[in-house]
């Protein structure tokens, strides 16, 4: 009896067997999605929206097409996430609870006027991609409105409404104020016209701060 038990133990017959299938998962789906978005964004910038295929994305990211399609069923789903990420690079909203900055500094922070040259070039590269391909691919404009412009206006309008509620701004329609501010500041930060001498990010930030001062002079609540 003793010898039998000893033999079984030595050969592992009594040991429980644990088998795993496939390669162990090393990243969460959220982490893998973010990694793919970062790599795919570089591909979009390299070859354009029209030149980017899901096969090329899978190859660039080092994932199987099956994994890619599980996380992003279509190229538009992938681009949608990129647009939402880009919106956050342009407008730092919502703000942390309890933040109490003076209005000029708060708006400068919201519009990320302190961004450095490298990050600014990165976000402008995405803007150029959108402008270059939006005429040929209607879905780009739709995604920009759905995930970029419209949520940005809504978030900014909500923030402006909160400032009105605490008596810091006059009671203009908040949505109109948000649209006005975005048109004013983004035209300074993004667009470049012939003969434009605002060449560096610092020069554009200084001019944008002047625009904010003019805006606030008209929109700030008047005190007697």
N, C-alpha and C positions, 0 to 999 in steps of 0.2 A: 504494500500500500504506500509506504513512504517513498520507495524508489519510483513508483508510478507518478506520484505528485511532483517529485523533484524533476523528473524527465519532462513533464508537461511544462513546468515553470521555466526550465532551461530553453525549451524550444519556442516559448512564447505562446503556447496554445491557449493558456488561460488569460493572456493579456488582452484587454479590449483593443479593437482595431479602429483607428480613426482615419478616414480617407477624405481627402478634399478634392474637389473638382476644379480644374483650371488654375489660372494664375491668381494668387491672392490679391484682393483689392487693396491698393495702396493709397488712393485718394477718395475723398467723398465726391458725390456727384457735383456738389456745388463748387468744390475746388477744381475739379476737372473741367467743368463748364467755364470757369474763369480763366483757366490756363489756355483752353482752346480759343476763347474770345481774344485773349492777348496775342496769341500767335496768328490767328486768322486776320486780325486787324492789320498786322504788318503785310500780310499777303494782299489784302484789299488795297492797301496803300501802294504796293508795288505794281500790281497789274490792273487795278481798277475794279469797280463792281462787276462790270460785264465780263471781264476776263477771269474772274474768280469762280471756280467750280467747287462743289462739295468734295469731289475726288482730290482736288489740289489742296483743299483745307485739311483733309484727313492725312495726306502725305506730309504737309508742312507741320502738322501737330503731332505726328507719330501715333495716330490712333487708327483703329479699323473703321471702315465706313459704317459698319453696324453700330459701333459705339457712338460715332458722330451723329448718326440719324436718330439714335435713341435720345440724345441730349438736345439736338436741334433738327427737327423733322425736315426743315427746308432752309435754303440760304437766307430767305427773308427773316426767319426766326433768329438766325445768327446775327444778321445785320441789325435787327430790332434791339438786341441787347447792346450792341456797339453804340447805337444812337442814344440809348438811355445812359450809358457810361459817359458819352460825350456831353450830354446835357449837364451832368454833375460836374464836369470839368469846366463848364462855362458859367454855371450858376450854383453857388454853394447854398442850396436850400434843400430841406428845411433847416432852420438854425437850432442850436442846442437850447433846451428849455432853460429859462431864467437868464439868458444872455441880455445884457443891458448896456449896449454900446451907444455912443452918440450917433445920430442918424447918418451923418456923412461917413463915419468910419464903418458903420453897419452895412451901408450900401456898397462901400468899397470892398468890404469883405465878401459880401454876397456875389458881386461881380468879379471877384478874384483879381483885383487890380494889383495884388502883390505877387502874381505868378512870375516865375523866372523865365528866362529866354528859351531854355530847353523845353519846358512844359508848354510854353506858348507856341513854339514851332510845332510841337506834337499835335496840339488841338487844332491849329490852323491847317495842318496837313489833312485832317479829317474833313474840315470845311471845304478845302479845295477838291477833295474826292467827291463830296456830295454835289458841289457846283458843276463839276466836270461831267458827271454821269446822270444827273437828275432829269435832264431833257430827254434822254434816251430810255430811261427806265422809270416809269410812273410810280412804281412801288417805293422808290426812294423818297419822293415828295410825301407820299402818304405816311411812311414810317417816321419821317422827320416831324411831321405835324402831330402824329399820334404819340410818339415817345419823346420828342424833343420840345418843339415850340409850345404846344398846348399845355402839357404838364408844367413847363417852366413858367408860362404866364399865370397859370392857376396858383402855383406855389408862391410866386412873387405877389400876386394879388392878395392871397391870404395873409402874407407877411405885412403888406401895406395896410390891409384892413385892421390888423392887430395894432399897428401904430396909430391909425385913426381912432380906434377904440380907447386908446390911452391918452388921446388928446395931442399927439405929436404932429399929426398931419390933418389938413383940412379934409372935409367930407366930399371929395371928388369921387366919382365911380372908380373903385379900386382896379377893376379890370382895364379901364382906359389908362390909368396911371401906369400899370404894369406894362402894357403894350408900348406906351410912350417911352418909358425908361429903357426897355429892351431895344427898341429901335434906335434910341439915342446912343446908348453905350456900345452896343454891338457894332454899330456903324463905325465907331471909333476903333474898336479893338480888332475888327475882322477885315473890313473893307479897305482897299487901297485904291485911291484914285490917281489919275495921271498928275504928276507934279506934287503929290502928297509928300510933305516933308516930315510927317510923323512916322519915322522909319523904325525906331526901336520900341521894344515893349515898355521901357521906362517913359519915353516920350508920349506914347499912347495912353499910358496910365495917368500921367499928369493931366493930359487933356480931358480924359474921362472924369477925373476928379473935379475939374472945372465945370463940366457938364452937370455933374451931380449937385454942385453948389447952385448953379442956375435953376435946376429942377426944384431943389429944396426951397429956394427963395420964393418960388411961386406956389409950392405945395404945402410948405410948413404952416402950421397954425399960427396966426398972428396974435401976439400978446399986446395988451394995452399998457 
